[in-house]
Amino acid sequence: MPVVVGEIVEGVVTGITNFGAFIQLSEGKSGLVHISEISHDYVEKVTDYLKKDQKVKVKILSISKEGKISLSIRQAKPKTNKPVEIEWNKPDDKQKNMSFEDKLSRFLKESNERMDQIKVRDNKKNSGFRTKKTNIDL
């Protein structure tokens, strides 16, 4: 079965480098998954996400004139960290008997917890980067 741009196929990791991983496809073809195409998250080390001889699903991004195949693991699977959907018009049994103040208090507590989770996640992402604060006198 020939490889076609846009298809999602299964392959096996044959080699890992600091810039990505080589994937063996069908019919003896192989391609490269660049480090930026491994995960929806930031990837610092390829070995944190992939191991040699691991089976993976990849999307074929492009095939160059020279026959080089560009692949993506992250585009082969949907992004999973979607926001939680809340049905505001269907309160649960606990909310039916709550006063407005109790509902508001519960909302603020849940909102603060979510904001704390976001701050922790952002701090982990930005832990290696520091920005300089400068005072500019006008």
Sequence and secondary structure as in RCSB ss.txt:
>XXXX:A:sequence
MPVVVGEIVEGVVTGITNFGAFIQLSEGKSGLVHISEISHDYVEKVTDYLKKDQKVKVKILSISKEGKISLSIRQ
AKPKTNKPVEIEWNKPDDKQKNMSFEDKLSRFLKESNERMDQIKVRDNKKNSGFRTKKTNIDL
>XXXX:A:secstr
    TT EEEEEEEEEETTEEEEE GGG EEEEEGGGS SS  S GGGT  TT EEEEEEEEE TT  EEEESGG
GS          TTS  HHHHT  HHHHHHHHHHHHHHHHHHHHHHHHHHTTT          
